[in-house]
């Protein structure tokens, strides 16, 4: 039985989340709370497997409550987030502090997607409850990081550069993992990076901006038709796919809503397959934490075209779904802990 505490100042949301979760006979909401102070009391009392936590609440807000949870009684926390720029910034901060994922506030509305939203919510709760929880180490902004805890990897000067296009697919638990990897990469990285992170449209711009503040590389939300360049990271806009188009003398970034029927937008499969077809052996595919198997089919194409593939290790994933699919299919050239992924990426540019 997975036990949950629901913390939200809206009585409607508390009831909606409880009703959705308890449609699964293996999930039980053991308590609800109206604000962060009540939430902390209920979490101490019931020691739930998972917490859902609203951000905007009276008396004690969600971010303050989250800090207390992570210091006193760390456990998986899902944030209840509005799909706005402000909501995105607060949610990304929460994930940096240790929240594993978020639930859109829109789940309370009657819509054609309500069944899928309910299923996603229950799946997230079941999945994160089973995982060994690891509190992420925060990454400080460049200006504040006088003495990094770990030096950035150095690009090898010996040997021949063989790969210069890096494609990263990631989902649940992704923002802190991506931030950790990118913040360790050197400013003179001789490759560009494309990222398909499962995320709503309102989140990807703030996500790119936050990454740009902690990385030596330039990080931006991808724009259709722009020129792909080294030392630059392109984040797929939410709700759209990210691909490349190899021209005679340059690579162009393609942002498109097609295929509209794809389960995820952006899709790691679409990104990996596009990079494989565009540059073949020059491609390095990286699959980080996430539920499901998005990226596996695209990685098959990448491997067929001579690219290399890295998968995040089970022990360091929030959810070992997407990397597991790569590993189980025999596609991973290396399985790497998240702390070592930046160095592995640099090394594999020369293999």
Secondary structure, 3 states (H helix, E strand, C coil): CEEEEEECCCHHHHHHHHHHHCCCCCEEEEEEECCHHHHHHHHHHHCCCEEEEECCCCCCCHHHHHHHHHHHCCCEEEEEECCCHHHHHHHHHHHHHCCCEEEEHHHHCCCCCHHHHHHHHHHHHHHHHHCCCCCCCCCCCHHHCCCCCCCCCCCCCCCCCCCCEEEEEECCCHHHHHHHHHHHCCCCCCCEEEEEECCCHHHHHHHHHHHHHHCCCEEEECCCCCECCCCEEEECCCCCEEEEEECCCCEEEEEECCCCCCCCCCCHHHHHHHHHHHHHHHEEEEECCECCCCCHHHHHHHHHCCCEEEEECHHHCCCECHHHHHHHCCCCCEEECHHHHHHHHHHHCCC
